[in-house]
Amino acid sequence: MFRSPYPDLEIPDVSIHEYLFTGLDEAALDRVAIVDGMSGAETTYRQLIGQIDLFAGALAARGIGVGSVIGVLCPNIPAFAIVFHGILRAGATATTINSLYTAEEIGNQLEDAGAEWLITVSPMLAGAMAAAERRGIPAEQVIVLDGAEGHPNLRDLLGEGNAAPEVAFDPATHIAVLPYSSGTTGRPKGVMLTHRNLVANVAQVRGVLDVTQDDALLAVLPFFHIYGMTVLLNFAMSRGARLVTMPKFDLVEFLRIIQEHRTTWVFVAPPIAVALAKHPIVDQYDLSSVKVIFSGAAPLDGALSAAVEKRLGCEVQQGYGMTETSPAAMVIPSGRRDVDRASIGPLVPNTEARLVDVESGADIEPPAEGSSAPGELWLRGPQIMAGYLNRPDATAEMIDADGWLHTGDIATVDTDAIFHIVDRLKELIKYKGYQVAPAVLEALLLEHPQIADAAVIGANDEDGQEVPKAFIVLQQDADLDAAGVMEFVASRVAPHEKVRMVEFIDVIPKSSAGKILRKDLRARV
């Protein structure tokens, strides 16, 4: 067993709202909490807390509370923080939905989560309403934040002046959020994260990242994703820092916002790091305010990290986690220049790990020198999910009887307790930080009348970033090319789930039990 090198922290037995917003002094309340990066509009902590309370009061007046589930389909705008924390303040559960989802995918999540209400914005209303109608959610229970006829809006709800309700629940067991994850494979499942999970992980991140109230954090990574939810939205609030929101990534706007708002910490996924390292337009902007580029959601190559550091003159850090770990499990700590930039750093406080040989099931021994042998990474700590919603079978496959979460990632550890991810046991593909389940794409491809068999794996593009690649066996006399395959998939899935590469082969390699031998396909890439 490997333990965090940091001393254990005391995790407060409170809700995430209490942890973030209770007991702020007058100076802290008057500091800017959130800035709309597009318009420059500012919201102080005092204003934010007041609006959260008013929104919670509006929800409570409509009978929403403990036991209620509300879908949130919304980009990174300041109002997200109001409604997200308003839902949790009211004692309800938020299920955050990928803004890129199709109406069918939104509907699937609403149905699975048991959502009774949906919150969105007018540009997303068409898909939201199609999904809501399928779920049986009436128009008056679809809140359109910026307003739309026939729907409640944020201004009116806050204007009702309802006081926040008194709610009681156990933070250790009450489900705060239900983001969806594919786990190690398969269709997305609701990840039950308690208030204690969220509080614990913010506390753990606070223990290793030196963000202060004087910092400005750029939030382009989506709040609906656990990375943006915990490491940006909640962590920034816990530090009294200034959070600058950006609803979608555009390189020019991204650079303008950094320059104009003098952001000091910029949280990215590897594809943005590629742009920072390579795109010529970067040199046209003053990025001297940036102290740290922090990458997550997918592995960041060490050479790419070094290229960003050299170009921007800043520190580049990364970490490792999963939706099921709230998400942070390992983080390269601030100021640790001795830590390999290609690593994921040491375990965060209060966290244990094991490396287990995938063939024998035996624990990998700590190395006497250099790095250990590779093994599947198992994790245990207060940030580990309560389980998958209504999926005890999937929960039991992921978390064993002793509380160890089996990540499906293959890692090594060195004598300084620094971990490296070296391979993936799980089938899941990480495209720009978004999860793509091969089984879902394979089932879709097999619906095409000219495709006899199909398999999907992750393959690296020219920038070394993982993309979905399909191996296709055609029906006899089929007339289908790679463009046709990609077009067929693209019309039926969210943008991040598109097939980006296609290779035609004679037969899909499979085991005697019929399981696709993905390692044989990876050997062809």
C-alpha positions in Angstrom: 0.0 0.0 0.0 1.2 3.5 -0.8 0.0 6.5 1.3 0.0 10.2 0.6 3.3 11.9 1.7 1.1 14.6 3.2 -0.3 14.4 6.7 -4.0 13.6 6.8 -6.4 16.5 6.9 -9.5 16.8 9.1 -12.5 16.8 6.7 -15.3 19.0 8.1 -18.7 17.2 8.5 -20.6 19.9 6.7 -22.3 20.5 3.3 -20.4 21.9 0.5 -22.3 25.2 0.8 -21.4 25.5 4.5 -17.7 24.7 3.7 -17.4 27.3 0.9 -19.6 30.2 2.0 -20.1 30.2 5.8 -18.1 32.5 8.1 -16.6 34.9 5.4 -15.6 38.3 6.9 -16.7 41.6 5.5 -13.5 42.0 3.4 -13.9 38.6 1.9 -17.6 39.2 1.1 -16.7 42.3 -0.9 -14.1 40.6 -3.0 -15.0 39.7 -6.6 -16.0 36.1 -6.9 -16.9 35.7 -10.5 -16.2 37.7 -13.7 -18.0 37.1 -16.9 -15.0 36.9 -19.2 -17.0 37.9 -22.3 -18.6 41.0 -20.9 -16.5 41.8 -17.8 -19.5 41.9 -15.5 -18.4 41.2 -11.9 -20.2 39.4 -9.0 -18.9 39.8 -5.4 -19.0 36.9 -2.9 -21.7 38.9 -1.0 -23.8 39.1 -4.2 -23.2 35.5 -5.1 -24.2 34.1 -1.7 -27.3 36.3 -1.7 -28.3 35.0 -5.1 -27.6 31.4 -4.2 -29.9 31.8 -1.2 -32.7 33.4 -3.2 -32.5 30.7 -5.9 -32.6 28.0 -3.2 -35.7 29.8 -1.7 -37.4 29.9 -5.1 -36.8 26.1 -5.5 -38.1 25.4 -2.0 -41.2 27.4 -2.7 -41.9 25.0 -5.6 -41.5 21.9 -3.4 -37.9 21.1 -4.4 -35.7 19.8 -1.7 -34.1 16.7 -0.3 -34.9 13.9 -2.7 -35.3 16.1 -5.8 -33.0 15.9 -8.8 -32.5 18.8 -11.2 -30.7 18.7 -14.5 -28.3 21.5 -15.3 -27.6 22.0 -19.0 -25.6 25.3 -19.1 -22.3 26.6 -20.3 -19.7 28.4 -18.1 -21.5 31.6 -17.2 -21.7 33.2 -13.8 -25.3 32.1 -13.5 -24.1 28.4 -13.4 -22.5 29.0 -10.0 -25.8 30.5 -8.7 -28.1 27.7 -9.8 -25.6 24.9 -9.1 -25.0 26.0 -5.5 -28.7 27.0 -5.2 -29.8 23.5 -5.9 -27.4 22.1 -3.3 -28.3 24.8 -0.8 -32.0 23.7 -1.2 -31.0 20.1 -0.3 -31.6 18.8 -3.9 -29.3 17.0 -6.2 -27.8 18.4 -9.4 -27.2 16.2 -12.4 -24.9 18.2 -14.6 -25.2 17.6 -18.4 -22.7 17.8 -21.1 -23.5 21.0 -23.2 -22.5 19.1 -26.4 -25.1 16.3 -25.9 -27.8 15.6 -28.4 -31.4 15.8 -27.4 -31.5 12.0 -27.1 -28.4 11.9 -24.8 -29.9 14.7 -22.6 -33.1 12.7 -22.4 -31.3 9.6 -21.4 -29.5 11.3 -18.6 -32.7 13.0 -17.3 -34.5 9.7 -17.4 -31.8 7.7 -15.7 -31.2 10.4 -13.0 -34.9 10.7 -12.3 -34.7 14.5 -12.9 -38.0 16.4 -12.3 -36.7 19.9 -13.4 -34.2 21.1 -16.0 -32.2 24.3 -16.0 -30.8 25.6 -19.3 -30.2 28.7 -21.5 -32.1 29.8 -24.6 -29.4 28.7 -27.2 -29.8 25.2 -25.8 -33.6 25.3 -25.4 -34.6 23.3 -28.4 -32.6 20.2 -27.4 -33.5 20.7 -23.8 -37.2 20.8 -24.5 -37.1 17.7 -26.7 -35.4 15.9 -23.9 -37.7 17.3 -21.3 -40.8 16.2 -23.2 -39.5 12.7 -23.5 -38.9 12.7 -19.8 -42.3 14.2 -19.1 -41.0 17.4 -17.6 -43.5 20.2 -18.4 -42.4 23.6 -19.8 -43.0 25.4 -16.5 -40.4 23.1 -14.9 -37.8 24.0 -17.5 -36.0 27.1 -16.2 -34.4 29.2 -19.0 -31.9 31.4 -17.2 -31.9 34.2 -19.8 -35.6 34.0 -20.4 -37.9 32.4 -22.9 -41.7 32.6 -23.2 -43.5 30.0 -21.2 -40.6 29.2 -18.9 -39.4 30.6 -15.6 -36.2 32.7 -15.7 -33.5 33.5 -13.3 -34.3 37.2 -12.8 -37.9 36.4 -11.9 -37.1 33.6 -9.6 -34.5 35.7 -7.7 -37.0 38.6 -7.6 -39.5 36.5 -5.7 -37.4 37.1 -2.6 -38.0 33.8 -1.0 -35.7 33.0 1.9 -33.4 30.0 1.7 -34.9 26.9 3.4 -33.7 25.2 6.5 -32.6 21.7 5.4 -31.2 18.8 7.2 -29.2 15.9 5.8 -26.1 13.8 6.5 -23.3 15.3 4.4 -21.5 11.8 4.4 -24.4 10.1 2.6 -26.6 12.8 0.9 -26.0 12.9 -2.8 -25.0 16.4 -3.9 -24.2 15.8 -7.6 -24.8 13.2 -10.2 -22.4 13.7 -13.0 -22.2 10.9 -15.6 -19.2 8.8 -16.4 -18.5 5.7 -18.4 -16.3 4.3 -15.7 -13.9 1.9 -17.3 -16.2 1.0 -20.2 -19.8 1.0 -21.3 -22.6 3.6 -21.3 -22.5 6.6 -19.0 -23.6 5.9 -15.4 -24.7 8.3 -12.7 -21.8 8.9 -10.3 -23.2 9.5 -6.8 -21.0 12.1 -5.1 -21.9 13.1 -1.6 -21.4 16.5 0.0 -18.5 14.9 2.0 -16.9 13.7 -1.3 -16.9 17.3 -2.6 -15.8 18.9 0.6 -13.0 16.3 1.0 -11.6 16.8 -2.5 -11.6 20.6 -2.3 -9.8 20.3 1.0 -7.3 17.8 -0.6 -6.6 20.1 -3.5 -6.2 23.1 -1.1 -3.4 21.0 0.5 -1.3 20.9 -2.7 -2.1 23.9 -4.9 -1.0 27.4 -3.8 -4.0 29.4 -5.0 -4.7 32.5 -2.9 -7.4 35.2 -2.7 -5.2 37.3 -4.9 -5.3 34.9 -7.8 -7.5 34.9 -10.9 -8.5 31.5 -12.3 -9.6 31.1 -15.9 -12.6 28.8 -16.2 -12.9 27.6 -19.8 -13.1 23.9 -18.8 -16.8 23.1 -18.3 -18.4 23.2 -14.9 -20.6 20.3 -15.9 -17.4 18.1 -15.9 -16.1 17.1 -12.5 -12.7 18.7 -13.2 -14.3 22.1 -13.8 -16.9 21.6 -11.0 -14.4 20.7 -8.2 -10.9 22.1 -9.3 -12.3 25.3 -10.7 -15.7 26.3 -9.4 -15.5 24.9 -5.8 -11.8 25.2 -5.3 -11.7 28.8 -6.4 -14.6 29.7 -4.1 -12.8 28.0 -1.2 -9.8 30.2 -1.7 -11.7 33.4 -2.1 -10.1 33.8 -5.5 -11.5 35.4 -8.6 -13.0 33.1 -11.2 -13.2 34.3 -14.8 -15.7 32.3 -16.9 -15.6 31.5 -20.6 -18.6 29.6 -22.1 -16.7 27.8 -24.9 -13.2 27.6 -26.1 -12.0 30.0 -28.8 -8.3 30.6 -29.0 -8.4 34.3 -29.7 -11.0 34.9 -27.0 -9.1 32.7 -24.6 -5.9 34.7 -25.1 -7.7 38.0 -24.9 -9.3 37.1 -21.6 -6.0 36.1 -20.1 -4.5 39.3 -21.2 -7.4 41.6 -20.2 -8.2 40.0 -16.9 -4.6 39.2 -15.9 -5.4 35.6 -15.0 -2.7 33.9 -13.0 -3.9 30.2 -13.0 -5.1 28.8 -16.3 -6.7 25.3 -16.2 -6.7 23.5 -19.5 -6.9 20.1 -21.1 -4.0 18.9 -23.3 -5.4 20.2 -26.7 -5.3 23.7 -25.3 -1.7 23.1 -24.2 -0.9 22.1 -27.8 -2.2 25.5 -29.0 -0.2 27.4 -26.3 2.9 25.6 -27.4 2.5 25.8 -31.1 0.1 28.4 -32.4 1.8 31.6 -33.8 -1.0 33.9 -32.6 0.0 33.3 -28.9 2.9 35.6 -29.4 0.5 38.5 -30.1 -0.8 38.6 -26.6 0.6 39.5 -23.2 0.4 36.4 -21.1 2.9 37.5 -18.5 0.3 37.3 -15.7 0.1 33.5 -16.0 2.0 31.8 -13.1 0.6 28.3 -13.7 -0.9 26.3 -16.5 -2.6 23.3 -14.9 -3.6 20.4 -17.2 -6.1 17.7 -16.4 -8.8 15.4 -17.8 -6.3 13.5 -20.0 -2.5 12.8 -19.9 -0.2 15.7 -20.8 3.1 14.7 -22.5 6.3 15.8 -20.8 7.8 17.4 -23.9 4.6 19.3 -24.5 4.6 20.5 -20.9 8.2 21.7 -21.3 7.4 23.5 -24.5 4.6 25.4 -22.8 6.8 26.3 -19.9 9.5 27.6 -22.2 7.2 29.7 -24.3 5.1 31.3 -21.5 7.7 31.4 -18.8 5.3 29.8 -16.3 5.0 26.5 -14.3 3.1 23.6 -15.9 1.4 21.1 -13.5 -1.0 18.2 -14.0 -2.9 15.8 -12.0 -4.9 12.6 -12.2 -8.4 11.7 -11.3 -11.8 10.4 -12.4 -15.4 11.4 -12.0 -15.5 8.6 -9.5 -12.8 10.2 -7.4 -14.4 13.7 -7.3 -11.9 13.9 -9.2 -8.4 14.6 -7.8 -6.3 11.7 -6.6 -2.7 12.8 -7.6 -1.5 16.3 -8.3 2.0 17.7 -9.0 2.3 20.2 -6.1 3.0 23.9 -6.5 6.6 24.7 -6.5 7.9 21.1 -6.9 10.3 21.7 -9.8 12.0 18.4 -9.1 8.9 16.4 -10.1 8.8 15.0 -13.6 6.3 17.1 -15.7 5.1 13.9 -17.4 4.2 12.4 -14.1 0.9 12.8 -12.2 2.6 13.6 -9.0 2.1 12.2 -5.5 -1.2 11.2 -3.9 -3.2 14.1 -2.4 -3.7 14.1 1.3 -5.9 11.3 2.9 -5.4 9.1 -0.1 -4.0 5.5 -0.4 -3.1 3.6 -3.5 -2.1 0.1 -4.5 -0.5 -1.1 -7.7 -1.8 -4.6 -8.6 -0.3 -7.0 -11.1 -3.1 -7.6 -13.7 -2.1 -11.2 -14.3 -1.4 -12.5 -10.8 -3.5 -10.1 -8.7 -0.4 -9.6 -6.4 0.6 -6.2 -5.1 3.5 -4.5 -6.8 6.4 -3.9 -4.3 7.7 -0.4 -3.8 11.0 0.1 -5.8 14.4 0.1 -4.1 15.5 2.4 -6.8 14.1 3.9 -10.0 10.5 3.0 -10.8 8.3 0.0 -9.8 6.9 -2.6 -12.1 3.6 -1.5 -13.7 0.3 -2.5 -12.1 -3.4 -1.5 -12.1 -3.9 1.6 -10.0 -6.3 1.1 -7.1 -7.3 4.1 -4.9 -9.0 4.6 -1.6 -9.9 7.8 0.3 -12.8 10.2 1.3 -13.2 11.4 -2.3 -14.3 8.0 -3.6 -17.9 8.0 -4.9 -20.7 6.4 -3.0 -21.4 4.3 -6.1 -23.2 4.3 -9.4 -26.9 5.3 -9.3 -29.2 2.2 -9.4 -26.2 0.1 -10.6 -25.0 -2.1 -7.7 -23.5 -4.5 -10.2 -21.4 -1.8 -11.8 -20.5 -0.4 -8.4 -19.3 -3.8 -7.2 -17.1 -4.1 -10.3 -15.5 -0.8 -9.7 -15.2 -0.7 -5.9 -14.3 -3.9 -4.0 -15.4 -4.9 -0.5 -12.4 -3.2 1.1 -13.3 0.2 -0.5 -10.6 0.1 -3.2 -11.6 1.7 -6.5 -10.1 -0.1 -9.5 -9.2 2.6 -11.9 -8.4 0.5 -15.0 -5.2 2.6 -15.5 -1.8 1.1 -15.4 0.8 3.0 -13.3 4.2 2.9 -11.8 5.6 4.6 -8.7 9.1 5.8 -8.0 11.1 6.0 -4.7 9.8 9.6 -4.2 6.2 8.3 -4.3 5.6 10.0 -7.7 3.3 8.2 -10.0 3.2 7.8 -13.8 0.4 6.5 -15.9 1.9 4.2 -18.4 -1.0 2.4 -20.1 -4.7 1.9 -19.9 -6.4 -1.4 -19.0 -9.8 0.1 -19.4 -11.3 0.6 -22.8 -12.4 4.2 -22.3 -11.1 6.8 -24.8 -10.3 10.3 -23.5 -10.9 12.8 -26.4 -9.9 16.3 -25.3 -10.8 15.3 -21.7 -14.2 13.9 -22.6 -15.1 10.3 -22.1 -15.9 8.2 -25.2 -17.1 4.6 -24.7 -16.0 2.4 -27.5 -18.9 0.0 -27.0 -21.4 2.8 -27.7 -19.7 3.7 -31.0 -19.4 0.0 -32.0 -23.1 -0.6 -31.4 -23.9 2.5 -33.6 -21.5 1.4 -36.4 -23.1 -2.0 -36.5 -26.4 -0.3 -37.3 -25.0 0.6 -40.7 -26.2 -1.9 -43.3 -22.8 -2.0 -45.1 -20.8 -2.7 -42.0 -20.3 -6.3 -41.0 -18.2 -5.8 -37.9 -16.5 -2.9 -36.1 -14.2 -2.1 -33.2 -13.1 1.3 -31.8 -10.0 2.2 -29.9 -8.1 5.3 -28.9 -5.3 6.3 -31.3 -3.0 9.3 -31.3 -3.3 12.0 -33.8 -0.4 14.1 -35.2 -0.2 16.1 -32.0 -0.1 13.0 -29.8 -3.7 13.5 -28.6 -6.0 10.5 -28.3 -8.9 10.3 -30.8 -11.5 7.6 -31.5 -10.4 5.3 -34.3 -12.7 2.8 -35.9 -11.7 -0.5 -37.5 -14.3 -1.6 -40.0 -15.1 -4.9 -41.7 -17.4 -4.2 -44.7 -20.2 -6.3 -46.0 -19.5 -8.1 -49.3 -19.9 -5.7 -52.2 -20.2 -2.7 -49.9 -19.6 0.8 -51.3 -18.5 2.8 -48.2 -15.4 4.8 -47.6 -13.8 6.4 -44.5 -15.6 9.7 -45.0 -18.9 7.8 -45.2 -18.2 6.0 -41.9 -17.3 9.2 -40.1 -20.3 11.1 -41.5 -22.7 8.3 -40.4 -21.4 8.5 -36.8 -21.1 12.3 -36.7 -24.8 12.7 -37.5 -25.8 10.6 -34.5 -23.5 11.6 -31.6 -22.1 14.6 -29.8 -19.1 16.2 -31.4 -16.6 14.7 -29.0 -17.8 11.2 -29.8 -17.1 11.4 -33.5 -14.9 8.9 -35.1 -11.8 10.7 -36.3 -9.9 7.9 -38.0 -11.0 4.8 -39.9 -9.1 1.7 -41.0 -10.7 -1.1 -43.1 -9.6 -4.6 -42.1 -10.7 -8.2 -43.0 -11.6 -9.4 -39.5 -11.9 -7.9 -36.0 -9.6 -9.9 -33.7 -11.5 -11.5 -30.9 -11.0 -13.9 -28.0 -12.6 -17.4 -27.9 -15.4 -15.8 -25.8 -16.0 -13.2 -28.5 -14.3 -10.2 -26.7 -12.6 -7.7 -29.0 -8.8 -8.0 -28.6 -8.1 -4.3 -28.4 -4.4 -4.8 -27.7 -4.1 -6.5 -31.1 -5.7 -3.5 -32.7 -3.5 -1.1 -30.8 -0.5 -3.0 -32.2 -1.6 -2.0 -35.7 -1.6 1.8 -34.9 
